[in-house]
Structure formats: structure tokens, C-alpha cells
Amino acid sequence: MPGPERHEIKASSSERFFNQLMGFLVGYGIGPRYMRLLQVRGRKSGRIFTTPVNLIVLDGRRYLVAARGDTAWSRNARVSGEVTLKRGANLDRCRVVAIPDADKPPILKAFLDAYASQVQRFFPVKAGSPAEAFREMAPQAPVFELQSMSTSS
């Protein structure tokens, strides 16, 4: 039986430009404190790809949410099992653990509530909705817990 349909909402040219600009700034340690430059090895090419991401911390645990759906970075992270988060000179190598769909709703809620101005358009649920409202969309939203492996600066 096939799994849930996977989808990715593609970035517009202006969104790609903004992501490149934010990636550049975060790479130099400038920009919002919740942003990191995610580095992940490509599952086919083996190349290192980078993209800016927003971290969400919930109950002392750090998570990454692929707000656009099953993105290239989320597929690469799932296959490699690890990513590096960069902010300025600080590097944090992390193991990524995929969160089961049943456990995603409170994380998705916290992510949307924290970053609604940036990500609301990718969510069929409105910011401020109860966690239960996120249950239906959970299979289409990759969520990973980050577990630090090593840190350098």
C-alpha cells in the first residue's frame, strides 16, 4: 500500500532570492536568532546543499519543520540522518530523527504560531488553531527532532 502523497510547494523567484540573502546573512551570524543555515548532503549527488531554516524549540527539544512539504532538504536529511546547522562561525552537527505523524500536531502548531507571518500560506490551518486541527495535515509535513552530535565555533 503506498504511503501518503508527498508534495512540495516550490519557491517563487523572489522567495529564492530572499532565501539566498537570508542564507548569506545567517552564514555570517546576522539575522534573527531562530534562523540557521542548514547544510545537508545530497542523497544522489553527495554535494552539500544549504538553505536557511527556522528552528522551533518545544519543551527543551529542537525541531525542524519543512513548511513547504516534502522538500529536497527534508528528503536529503531523512536519507543521510544528519545535518549541520550554521550560524556565523558556529557549527552544530545534528542527528535528525523523523517525528511520527501522531506526534507532529503540537510541533506544527508551535511552529506556525511562532512564524505565521512567514509560513501561514503553506498551512491549511490558521495560526492559533488547537493542536488537534493539525492532525490531518501531519502526513504531508516533515518534522525532525535535532540531536546534537558535536559543536564547534
N, C-alpha and C positions, 0 to 999 in steps of 0.2 A: 504494500500500500504506500503510495507516495506521500512524502511529508507535506507540510504546509507550503503553499506557493510563496516563493521568495521574490521580493521586489526591491527595487532601489529607485529613489527619486533622484534623477540626475540634477546636478547643479547647473544653473544658468551661467553665462559668461561673466556676468557681474559678480555672482557668488563665487566663481572660481578665482576671479581677481581679488576679491575680499579675502578669501581663504589664503591665497598666496601672500598677501600683505600681512595678515594676522600671523601666518606661519613665520614670516621673516621677523616680525616684531617679537613674537614669543621666543623664537630661537635666540634672540639677543636679550631675553629676560624682560621685555617690555610688554605691557598689555595686562588684561585682567588676570588676577591671581588664580582664578579657577581654570585658566587655559594652559594647555600643554601642547607641545609639538609631538605627536605620536609618530614613532618610527617603527615600521614593521616590514619584515622580509616578504617579498612577493612569493606566492606559493608556486608559481610557474617559472618566473624569470630568475628568482633568487636575489633580485635587486632590492635595495632598501627604499621604501616609499614613505613619504611624510605627509601629514595633514594635521591641522590644528583641531583639537578636541576640547570639549568642556568636561571636566571631572565632576562627579557628584559624590558627595560623602554622606552616608546614611548610617547611623548607629556605629560610627567609627570605622566603617569599611568604605573603600573607594571603588567606584564603578565607572565604566564607560558605557554609554548608550549610543547606538547607531540610529540617530533620529530619522535619517533618510531611508531606513530599511536595511536590507542586506547589502551593505556597501562593500566595495573592494577591500577597504581596510578591515572590516569585520570578518570577511571570508579569509583574508590572509592571517589575521590574528587567531581565528579558530583553528586553522591548519598548523601554524607554527607553534601555537601555545604560549607565545610570549611577545611582548612589545617593549619598546623603550620609550619613556616619556622624557622630554627635554624641555627645560625652561632655563634660558641663559646657559651657563656652564654646568648646570646640574642635570645629571642623567640618572634616571631611575629605571632599571631593568626589572620588568614585572612579568610574572606568570599570569596568564589570563584564564579564568575559569568561567565557562558559559553558565549563565543562570537559567535554571529550568523555567519554562513558561509560567508555571503555577506560582513561582516566587517573584516574577517580574513586576506585577502591578504596583506595589508601593515604591519601587525604584523608579519606574516610569513616571509615576505621579510626582515624586520629588524632583526628578529631572525637569519635567515640564513646568512645574511650579517655579523652579529656580530660574529657568531660561526661556520662559514663554515668549518673550519678545523676539527671540532668535529662532525658536523651533516650533511654535504653535502650528504653523502651516503644515507641518509633517504629521501632526497628530489628529485623529478623528475625534478625539475627546478634548474638551475645553479645559484650560488650566483651572485649578481649584476644584475639579471634579473629585469624587471619592475614589479611592484606590480600586474598588471593585469595577469601576467604569473602564478600566484599562485592561481587563481580563480578555476581552475579545481581540484586541489588537496585539497582545503579548507575543503570539507566534511570529508576527512579522517584524518585531523589533528586537534585534540582537542586543543583549546586555551581558557584560562581562564584569566579574569582580577582579580587581587587581591585587596581586600578592607580590610585594617587593622581593626581588632576588638579590639585588645589590644596588648601592647608590654611590655615585661619585660626583665630585664637583670640581 
